């Protein structure tokens, strides 16, 4: 039995934040840090540098001092989200360089990638992961599994895909937790999904938390994750307080607070773990190392 067989299996939830928005830092400082809840922050370095990367959003960027605080906390992981929010290797490398410069990280270290707009598919990652690994990257986080791989489509019936698509659309309109859980249940992963075929380069799927997503829907998905002992990555953008302008990718502060308190309650009951991709990789390496001794 190898370390992967032994690595398991309590449910694991990953909180993943895109772009390096100022309100994310506020959420980390006021909610996550006091409860010691880990998360990964995916940095768009050009946005932090003051460039007009997102002309259609009004959110302010984090500062490099704030990102340094996140990194120095040993609770939060920092990952690449592109310098100009592009899905090409050179933009990822430029972002990596800026992060390492600002955080004083040695170039030999590895770092993860969150694909902007979740455009990098399973098929692309499977074909190109070695190139990314050789350039100092440790994983790619993309979007929901339902549009991520042509290969997987061959093994999924047309009717099943249509049912899940319908469930997503109806759950959005009716705010139905049960339909939401059904729609995104395929995004639960195992270690074998993340690190297929013995790879050390990870591939994460994520569930986007949108402005129309309700607290009840996420609660249902977390319960399903706990029951199935899966790994679920929740993708956030802005966490907005009352009276702040709410964009399609923004989620209410009060709902995020409910989620955080619920996750802490479940963790205290030993029902699940709150992790980051880096934590998963470190724990897996440790277990594999023990098997070799």
C-alpha positions as a Markdown table, in Angstrom:
| # | Residue | x | y | z |
|---|---|---|---|---|
| 1 | Unk | 0.0 | 0.0 | 0.0 |
| 2 | Unk | 1.4 | 3.4 | -1.0 |
| 3 | Unk | 1.1 | 6.8 | 0.7 |
| 4 | Unk | -1.8 | 7.7 | -1.6 |
| 5 | Unk | -3.8 | 4.7 | -0.4 |
| 6 | Unk | -3.2 | 5.8 | 3.2 |
| 7 | Unk | -3.8 | 9.5 | 2.6 |
| 8 | Unk | -7.5 | 9.7 | 3.5 |
| 9 | Unk | -9.8 | 10.4 | 4.1 |
| 10 | Unk | -11.5 | 13.0 | 5.9 |
| 11 | Unk | -13.3 | 15.5 | 3.8 |
| 12 | Unk | -11.2 | 18.5 | 2.8 |
| 13 | Unk | -12.3 | 22.0 | 1.9 |
| 14 | Unk | -10.0 | 24.6 | 0.2 |
| 15 | Unk | -10.9 | 28.3 | 0.1 |
| 16 | Unk | -9.3 | 29.8 | -3.0 |
| 17 | Unk | -9.4 | 33.6 | -3.7 |
| 18 | Unk | -8.6 | 35.1 | -7.1 |
| 19 | Unk | -7.1 | 38.4 | -8.2 |
| 20 | Unk | -5.7 | 39.8 | -4.8 |
| 21 | Unk | -8.6 | 42.1 | -4.1 |
| 22 | Unk | -8.5 | 44.3 | -1.0 |
| 23 | Unk | -11.7 | 42.9 | 0.5 |
| 24 | Unk | -10.1 | 39.4 | 0.5 |
| 25 | Unk | -7.4 | 40.7 | 2.7 |
| 26 | Unk | -10.0 | 42.2 | 5.0 |
| 27 | Unk | -11.7 | 38.8 | 5.2 |
| 28 | Unk | -8.4 | 37.1 | 5.9 |
| 29 | Unk | -7.5 | 39.5 | 8.6 |
| 30 | Unk | -10.9 | 39.8 | 10.3 |
| 31 | Unk | -12.4 | 36.3 | 9.8 |
| 32 | Unk | -9.9 | 33.6 | 8.7 |
| 33 | Unk | -6.8 | 34.5 | 10.7 |
| 34 | Unk | -8.6 | 34.7 | 14.1 |
| 35 | Unk | -10.0 | 31.2 | 13.5 |
| 36 | Unk | -6.8 | 29.9 | 12.0 |
| 37 | Unk | -8.6 | 28.9 | 8.8 |
| 38 | Unk | -6.2 | 28.4 | 5.9 |
| 39 | Unk | -6.8 | 29.7 | 2.4 |
| 40 | Unk | -4.9 | 30.2 | -0.9 |
| 41 | Unk | -4.7 | 33.7 | -2.5 |
| 42 | Unk | -4.1 | 33.8 | -6.2 |
| 43 | Unk | -2.2 | 36.9 | -7.1 |
| 44 | Unk | -2.6 | 39.0 | -10.3 |
| 45 | Unk | 0.6 | 40.8 | -9.9 |
| 46 | Unk | -0.1 | 43.5 | -12.5 |
| 47 | Unk | -3.2 | 44.4 | -10.6 |
| 48 | Unk | -1.3 | 44.8 | -7.4 |
| 49 | Unk | 1.3 | 46.9 | -9.3 |
| 50 | Unk | -1.4 | 49.4 | -10.2 |
| 51 | Unk | -2.0 | 48.4 | -13.8 |
| 52 | Unk | -5.5 | 48.5 | -15.3 |
| 53 | Unk | -5.8 | 44.8 | -15.5 |
| 54 | Unk | -9.6 | 44.7 | -14.7 |
| 55 | Unk | -11.2 | 47.7 | -16.3 |
| 56 | Unk | -14.7 | 46.5 | -15.5 |
| 57 | Unk | -14.3 | 46.0 | -11.7 |
| 58 | Unk | -14.2 | 48.6 | -9.0 |
| 59 | Unk | -12.4 | 46.5 | -6.3 |
| 60 | Unk | -9.1 | 47.9 | -5.0 |
| 61 | Unk | -6.0 | 45.6 | -5.1 |
| 62 | Unk | -4.1 | 44.4 | -2.1 |
| 63 | Unk | -0.7 | 46.0 | -1.5 |
| 64 | Unk | 2.5 | 44.0 | -1.5 |
| 65 | Unk | 2.8 | 44.6 | 2.2 |
| 66 | Unk | -0.5 | 42.9 | 2.7 |
| 67 | Unk | 0.5 | 40.0 | 0.6 |
| 68 | Unk | 3.7 | 39.7 | 2.6 |
| 69 | Unk | 1.6 | 39.6 | 5.8 |
| 70 | Unk | -0.5 | 36.8 | 4.3 |
| 71 | Unk | 2.6 | 34.9 | 3.3 |
| 72 | Unk | 4.4 | 35.4 | 6.6 |
| 73 | Unk | 1.4 | 34.2 | 8.6 |
| 74 | Unk | 2.2 | 30.5 | 7.7 |
| 75 | Unk | -1.5 | 30.1 | 7.5 |
| 76 | Unk | -2.1 | 31.3 | 3.9 |
| 77 | Unk | -0.7 | 30.1 | 0.6 |
| 78 | Unk | 0.2 | 32.4 | -2.2 |
| 79 | Unk | -0.2 | 31.3 | -5.8 |
| 80 | Unk | 0.1 | 32.7 | -9.4 |
| 81 | Unk | -3.0 | 34.2 | -11.2 |
| 82 | Unk | -1.0 | 35.8 | -14.1 |
| 83 | Unk | 0.6 | 39.2 | -14.3 |
| 84 | Unk | -2.0 | 40.5 | -16.7 |
| 85 | Unk | -4.6 | 37.8 | -15.9 |
| 86 | Unk | -3.7 | 35.8 | -19.0 |
| 87 | Unk | -3.5 | 32.0 | -19.6 |
| 88 | Unk | -0.1 | 31.8 | -21.1 |
| 89 | Unk | 3.2 | 30.5 | -19.7 |
| 90 | Unk | 5.1 | 33.8 | -20.0 |
| 91 | Unk | 2.4 | 35.7 | -18.1 |
| 92 | Unk | 2.5 | 33.1 | -15.4 |
| 93 | Unk | 6.3 | 33.3 | -15.2 |
| 94 | Unk | 6.2 | 37.1 | -15.0 |
| 95 | Unk | 3.7 | 36.8 | -12.1 |
| 96 | Unk | 5.9 | 34.2 | -10.4 |
| 97 | Unk | 8.9 | 36.5 | -10.7 |
| 98 | Unk | 7.1 | 39.5 | -9.2 |
| 99 | Unk | 5.8 | 37.4 | -6.3 |
| 100 | Unk | 9.2 | 35.9 | -5.6 |
| 101 | Unk | 10.8 | 39.4 | -5.8 |
| 102 | Unk | 8.3 | 41.0 | -3.4 |
| 103 | Unk | 8.2 | 38.1 | -0.9 |
| 104 | Unk | 12.0 | 37.4 | -1.1 |
| 105 | Unk | 11.4 | 33.8 | -2.1 |
| 106 | Unk | 14.3 | 31.8 | -3.6 |
| 107 | Unk | 13.8 | 30.9 | -7.3 |
| 108 | Unk | 14.2 | 27.2 | -6.6 |
| 109 | Unk | 10.8 | 27.2 | -4.7 |
| 110 | Unk | 7.7 | 26.0 | -6.5 |
| 111 | Unk | 4.3 | 27.7 | -6.6 |
| 112 | Unk | 0.8 | 26.9 | -7.8 |
| 113 | Unk | -1.3 | 28.5 | -10.6 |
| 114 | Unk | -4.9 | 29.4 | -10.6 |
| 115 | Unk | -6.1 | 29.7 | -14.3 |
| 116 | Unk | -7.6 | 33.1 | -15.1 |
| 117 | Unk | -11.3 | 32.6 | -16.0 |
| 118 | Unk | -10.6 | 28.8 | -15.5 |
| 119 | Unk | -9.7 | 28.5 | -19.2 |
| 120 | Unk | -7.0 | 25.8 | -18.9 |
| 121 | Unk | -8.7 | 22.5 | -19.4 |
| 122 | Unk | -8.0 | 19.0 | -18.2 |
| 123 | Unk | -6.8 | 18.1 | -21.7 |
| 124 | Unk | -4.4 | 21.0 | -21.8 |
| 125 | Unk | -3.0 | 20.3 | -18.3 |
| 126 | Unk | -2.5 | 16.6 | -19.1 |
| 127 | Unk | -0.5 | 17.5 | -22.2 |
| 128 | Unk | 1.5 | 20.3 | -20.8 |
| 129 | Unk | 2.0 | 19.8 | -17.1 |
| 130 | Unk | 5.6 | 18.7 | -17.4 |
| 131 | Unk | 6.6 | 22.0 | -19.1 |
| 132 | Unk | 4.9 | 23.9 | -16.2 |
| 133 | Unk | 6.5 | 21.6 | -13.6 |
| 134 | Unk | 10.0 | 22.3 | -15.1 |
| 135 | Unk | 9.4 | 26.0 | -14.9 |
| 136 | Unk | 8.8 | 25.9 | -11.1 |
| 137 | Unk | 5.0 | 25.4 | -10.9 |
| 138 | Unk | 3.4 | 22.7 | -8.6 |
| 139 | Unk | -0.2 | 22.6 | -9.7 |
| 140 | Unk | -2.9 | 24.3 | -11.8 |
| 141 | Unk | -6.3 | 25.1 | -10.4 |
| 142 | Unk | -9.0 | 25.3 | -13.1 |
| 143 | Unk | -12.8 | 25.6 | -13.0 |
| 144 | Unk | -15.7 | 23.2 | -12.7 |
| 145 | Unk | -15.2 | 19.7 | -14.1 |
| 146 | Unk | -18.2 | 19.8 | -16.4 |
| 147 | Unk | -16.4 | 21.8 | -19.1 |
| 148 | Unk | -12.9 | 20.8 | -18.4 |
| 149 | Unk | -12.1 | 17.7 | -20.5 |
| 150 | Unk | -13.2 | 16.2 | -23.8 |
| 151 | Unk | -11.8 | 12.9 | -22.6 |
| 152 | Unk | -14.2 | 12.7 | -19.7 |
| 153 | Unk | -17.1 | 13.6 | -21.9 |
| 154 | Unk | -16.7 | 10.3 | -23.7 |
| 155 | Unk | -17.5 | 8.5 | -20.4 |
| 156 | Unk | -20.4 | 10.7 | -19.4 |
| 157 | Unk | -23.8 | 10.2 | -20.9 |
| 158 | Unk | -25.4 | 13.0 | -22.9 |
| 159 | Unk | -28.4 | 12.8 | -20.6 |
| 160 | Unk | -26.2 | 13.1 | -17.5 |
| 161 | Unk | -24.5 | 16.2 | -18.8 |
| 162 | Unk | -27.9 | 17.7 | -19.8 |
| 163 | Unk | -29.3 | 17.0 | -16.3 |
| 164 | Unk | -26.4 | 18.7 | -14.6 |
| 165 | Unk | -26.6 | 21.7 | -16.9 |
| 166 | Unk | -30.3 | 22.0 | -16.1 |
| 167 | Unk | -29.6 | 21.6 | -12.4 |
| 168 | Unk | -27.1 | 24.5 | -12.5 |
| 169 | Unk | -29.5 | 26.8 | -14.3 |
| 170 | Unk | -32.5 | 25.9 | -12.2 |
| 171 | Unk | -30.6 | 26.1 | -8.9 |
| 172 | Unk | -29.4 | 29.6 | -10.0 |
| 173 | Unk | -33.0 | 30.7 | -10.6 |
| 174 | Unk | -34.7 | 29.0 | -7.7 |
| 175 | Unk | -31.7 | 29.1 | -5.2 |
| 176 | Unk | -32.3 | 25.5 | -4.5 |
| 177 | Unk | -29.6 | 23.9 | -2.3 |
| 178 | Unk | -30.3 | 20.3 | -3.4 |
| 179 | Unk | -30.0 | 21.1 | -7.1 |
| 180 | Unk | -26.9 | 23.1 | -6.5 |
| 181 | Unk | -25.3 | 20.1 | -4.7 |
| 182 | Unk | -26.2 | 17.8 | -7.6 |
| 183 | Unk | -24.9 | 20.3 | -10.2 |
| 184 | Unk | -21.5 | 20.6 | -8.6 |
| 185 | Unk | -21.1 | 17.2 | -7.1 |
| 186 | Unk | -18.8 | 16.1 | -9.9 |
| 187 | Unk | -16.2 | 18.6 | -8.8 |
| 188 | Unk | -15.4 | 16.7 | -5.6 |
| 189 | Unk | -12.0 | 15.2 | -6.0 |
| 190 | Unk | -9.8 | 12.5 | -4.6 |
| 191 | Unk | -6.0 | 12.5 | -4.3 |
| 192 | Unk | -6.0 | 10.2 | -7.4 |
| 193 | Unk | -7.9 | 12.9 | -9.3 |
| 194 | Unk | -5.5 | 15.7 | -8.2 |
| 195 | Unk | -2.3 | 13.6 | -8.8 |
| 196 | Unk | -3.2 | 11.1 | -11.5 |
| 197 | Unk | -0.8 | 8.3 | -12.5 |
| 198 | Unk | 1.7 | 9.0 | -9.8 |
| 199 | Unk | 2.4 | 12.6 | -10.8 |
| 200 | Unk | 3.7 | 15.2 | -8.4 |
| 201 | Unk | 2.1 | 18.0 | -10.4 |
| 202 | Unk | -1.5 | 18.7 | -9.2 |
| 203 | Unk | -4.7 | 19.4 | -11.1 |
| 204 | Unk | -7.5 | 21.0 | -9.1 |
| 205 | Unk | -11.1 | 21.7 | -10.0 |
| 206 | Unk | -13.1 | 24.4 | -8.3 |
| 207 | Unk | -16.6 | 25.5 | -7.6 |
| 208 | Unk | -17.2 | 29.2 | -8.4 |
| 209 | Unk | -19.0 | 31.1 | -5.7 |
| 210 | Unk | -21.0 | 33.8 | -7.5 |
| 211 | Unk | -23.2 | 36.6 | -6.4 |
| 212 | Unk | -26.3 | 34.5 | -6.9 |
| 213 | Unk | -24.9 | 31.6 | -4.8 |
| 214 | Unk | -26.7 | 31.3 | -1.5 |
| 215 | Unk | -25.3 | 30.3 | 1.9 |
| 216 | Unk | -27.8 | 27.4 | 1.9 |
| 217 | Unk | -26.4 | 26.1 | -1.4 |
| 218 | Unk | -22.8 | 26.1 | -0.1 |
| 219 | Unk | -23.9 | 24.5 | 3.2 |
| 220 | Unk | -25.5 | 21.7 | 1.2 |
| 221 | Unk | -22.4 | 21.2 | -0.9 |
| 222 | Unk | -20.1 | 21.1 | 2.2 |
| 223 | Unk | -22.4 | 18.5 | 3.8 |
| 224 | Unk | -22.2 | 16.4 | 0.6 |
| 225 | Unk | -18.4 | 16.8 | 0.6 |
| 226 | Unk | -18.2 | 15.6 | 4.2 |
| 227 | Unk | -20.5 | 12.6 | 3.5 |
| 228 | Unk | -18.5 | 11.6 | 0.5 |
| 229 | Unk | -15.1 | 12.4 | 2.1 |
| 230 | Unk | -14.1 | 14.3 | -0.9 |
| 231 | Unk | -11.9 | 17.3 | -1.6 |
| 232 | Unk | -13.8 | 20.5 | -2.6 |
| 233 | Unk | -12.2 | 23.7 | -3.7 |
| 234 | Unk | -14.4 | 26.8 | -3.4 |
| 235 | Unk | -13.4 | 29.7 | -5.7 |
| 236 | Unk | -14.1 | 33.3 | -4.4 |
| 237 | Unk | -13.5 | 36.7 | -5.8 |
| 238 | Unk | -14.9 | 39.7 | -3.8 |
| 239 | Unk | -16.4 | 39.4 | -0.3 |
| 240 | Unk | -18.4 | 42.5 | 0.1 |
| 241 | Unk | -19.9 | 44.1 | 3.2 |
| 242 | Unk | -23.4 | 45.7 | 3.5 |
| 243 | Unk | -24.0 | 48.7 | 1.1 |
| 244 | Unk | -20.9 | 47.9 | -1.0 |
| 245 | Unk | -21.5 | 47.6 | -4.7 |
| 246 | Unk | -22.2 | 44.0 | -5.6 |
| 247 | Unk | -20.9 | 42.6 | -8.8 |
| 248 | Unk | -21.7 | 39.1 | -10.3 |
| 249 | Unk | -18.5 | 37.7 | -8.8 |
| 250 | Unk | -19.0 | 39.2 | -5.3 |
| 251 | Unk | -20.4 | 37.3 | -2.3 |
| 252 | Unk | -22.0 | 38.8 | 0.7 |
| 253 | Unk | -19.8 | 39.3 | 3.8 |
| 254 | Unk | -22.6 | 38.0 | 6.1 |
| 255 | Unk | -22.9 | 34.8 | 4.1 |
| 256 | Unk | -19.2 | 34.3 | 4.1 |
| 257 | Unk | -19.2 | 34.7 | 7.9 |
| 258 | Unk | -21.9 | 32.0 | 8.1 |
| 259 | Unk | -19.7 | 29.7 | 5.9 |
| 260 | Unk | -16.6 | 30.3 | 8.0 |
| 261 | Unk | -18.4 | 29.6 | 11.3 |
| 262 | Unk | -19.9 | 26.5 | 9.9 |
| 263 | Unk | -16.6 | 25.2 | 8.6 |
| 264 | Unk | -15.0 | 25.9 | 11.9 |
| 265 | Unk | -17.8 | 24.0 | 13.7 |
| 266 | Unk | -17.4 | 21.0 | 11.4 |
| 267 | Unk | -13.6 | 21.1 | 11.9 |
| 268 | Unk | -14.0 | 21.2 | 15.6 |
| 269 | Unk | -16.2 | 18.1 | 15.4 |
| 270 | Unk | -13.4 | 16.4 | 13.4 |
| 271 | Unk | -15.8 | 16.0 | 10.4 |
| 272 | Unk | -13.5 | 17.6 | 7.9 |
| 273 | Unk | -10.2 | 19.4 | 7.4 |
| 274 | Unk | -9.5 | 22.9 | 6.1 |
| 275 | Unk | -6.5 | 22.9 | 3.9 |
| 276 | Unk | -4.6 | 24.4 | 1.0 |
| 277 | Unk | -3.0 | 22.7 | -2.0 |
| 278 | Unk | 0.4 | 23.1 | -0.4 |
| 279 | Unk | -0.9 | 21.5 | 2.8 |
| 280 | Unk | -2.2 | 18.5 | 0.8 |
| 281 | Unk | 1.1 | 18.1 | -1.0 |
| 282 | Unk | 3.2 | 18.3 | 2.2 |
| 283 | Unk | 1.0 | 15.8 | 4.0 |
| 284 | Unk | 1.0 | 13.4 | 1.0 |
| 285 | Unk | 4.8 | 13.6 | 0.8 |
| 286 | Unk | 5.1 | 12.9 | 4.5 |
| 287 | Unk | 2.9 | 9.9 | 4.3 |
| 288 | Unk | 4.7 | 8.5 | 1.3 |
| 289 | Unk | 8.0 | 9.1 | 3.1 |
| 290 | Unk | 6.8 | 7.1 | 6.1 |
| 291 | Unk | 5.8 | 4.2 | 3.8 |
| 292 | Unk | 9.4 | 4.2 | 2.4 |
| 293 | Unk | 11.0 | 4.0 | 5.9 |
